[in-house]
Amino acid sequence: MLLLTKAIVAIMIGFLSSAILGLFLVPLLKKLRVGQKISIFVGEAHRKKEGTPTMGGLIFILPTTAATIYLFATGKIPYTSNLGIVLLVFLGYACIGFLDDFLSIRKGNNEGLTTYQKLFMQVLIAIGFFYIYMRSGGQTSWVVGTLHIDLELGWLYGLCILFVLVGASNAVNLTDGLDGLAGGLSAIAFIAFSLISLVVGFEDIGIFSLILVGSLLGFLIYNTYPAKVFMGDTGSLALGAAMGTIAILTHRELTLLVVAGIFVIETLSVIIQTFWVQVLHKKLFLMTPLHHHFEKLGWQETDIVKLFWVAGLVLAMAGIIFGVWL
């Protein structure tokens, strides 16, 4: 009963704080003219969105961080090295995204940090993650109980951390192309990971995830169609990295592929399209990531988002079963 109360409080704190913060931050971002530049390759419906404030990820990043620190400072949730790692990675990738958004706005185009600059920063944070993880006695073997797999990786586990962080953060970033799409799918994914974390004994990570779920719900007030603000790379990189971090710390790397299945599919659509064009010299999809393919087919933006949310929910439920029994 106490854990249920904590869970409800965590969601409510996240929701109320982000909803209130948005009331002040969205007008401030408009005043500062931090508008999103829209790619010339997307449709006219997206071109109309040019100038919509970006960096809106701050609406859920700041409340989640503040609420988490407050709860462990007051003893409501136990502080562990795992919680410290999650916050480090969450904020670290948020800073990378913030810098990318800032440079894009300053240059007046969609080109902020270069790919190599982003990768370098992501590697640095992954190294910091691995260092703290090793110092705290973290498990470096890949375990899948149901398949009787227990593979000791040692220092190679650092490469696993890097792959998951970079992959997950960029997957959410690619999916963030329609109003409410990435935010809604992330909320669904973090609900799944919060339940898995609480069931398998990671209360601190479970509560953090629930705070983030609440904050995302508050953010969606301003981000669903028609969006008053975009999360930008500030939000998408932070969400993906946090998702990947939680999967690693709870030893549910395979579960991540299920829970974040839509993000995986969106990323694969880009990879497959690139291969198809370079090797076969023609397109498989009308446009990637996949949500743009549906747009080119004539689907309404809101219908695409609802379809992807439902698919994400089904995958999340499957992921909960898989993650608990893994």
C-alpha positions, 0 to 999 in steps of 0.5 A, a space after each residue: 500500500 505504501 508503494 502504491 501511495 508513493 507511485 501515485 504521489 510521484 506521478 502527481 508531482 511530475 504532472 502538476 510541476 510540469 503542467 505549471 512550468 509549461 504555463 510560464 516556459 512556453 510564453 518565455 520561449 516564444 518571447 526569446 524566439 527559439 523557434 523550430 526550423 522545419 526541413 524543406 523535405 517535409 510536407 506543407 502541413 509541417 511547414 506551417 509549424 515553423 517558428 513553434 518554440 523548441 527546447 520544450 523538453 525542459 518542461 519535463 526535464 526540470 520537474 523530473 530532476 527537481 522532484 527526484 532530488 527532493 524525494 531522495 533528499 527527504 528520504 521518500 525514496 532511497 538514494 542509490 548509485 543507480 539513481 545517480 547514474 540515471 540522473 547523470 545520463 538524463 541530464 548529460 544527454 539533455 545538455 547535448 540536446 540543448 546545445 544542439 538546439 541552441 546552435 540550430 537556432 543560432 545558425 537559423 537552420 536544422 544543423 546544430 552539432 555535427 554527427 561526430 560532435 554528438 557522438 563524442 559527447 555521447 561517448 564521454 557520458 557513456 564512459 562516465 556511466 560505465 566508470 560509476 557503474 563499475 565502481 559501485 559493483 555493477 553486474 557486467 554479464 548479460 543475463 537472460 534467465 528464461 533462455 539460460 544465458 549468462 554471458 560475462 562481458 567484463 570491460 566489453 560491457 562498456 560497449 554494450 552501454 554505449 550502443 544502448 545509450 546512443 541507439 535509444 537516444 537517437 531512436 527517440 530523436 528520429 521518432 520526434 516528428 509529429 505532435 505528441 508522438 515521441 512524448 506519448 510513446 515515451 510516457 507509455 514506455 516509462 510506465 512499462 519500465 516503472 512497473 518492471 522496476 518496482 516488481 523486480 526490486 528497483 524501487 528508486 528507478 521505478 519512482 524516477 520513471 513514474 515522476 517522468 511519466 507524470 512530467 511527460 503527461 504535463 508536457 503533452 498538454 502543450 505538445 499534442 496537436 496542434 503543438 504549442 511547443 516541441 521537445 527538441 533534441 533537448 528532450 528527445 535525447 534525454 528521454 532515449 538515454 534515460 530509457 536505455 539507462 534504465 534497461 541496462 541498470 535493471 538488466 532488461 536490455 532485450 525488454 527495451 527492444 519490445 517496450 520501445 518497439 515503435 522507436 526501434 521500428 522507426 529507426 529500422 525504417 531509416 536504416 532499411 531506406 538508406 540501404 535500399 537507396 544505396 544498393 538498389 537505387 530506389 526507395 522502399 518507403 515514400 519517406 522515412 522515418 516511418 511516420 512520414 511514410 504514412 503522411 505521404 499516403 495521405 493519413 492525418 497527423 492525429 490518426 498516425 499518432 493515435 495508431 502509433 500510441 496504440 501499437 506502443 501500448 500493446 508492445 509495452 504490455 508485452 514488454 511488461 510480461 517479458 520483463 517481469 518473467 525474464 
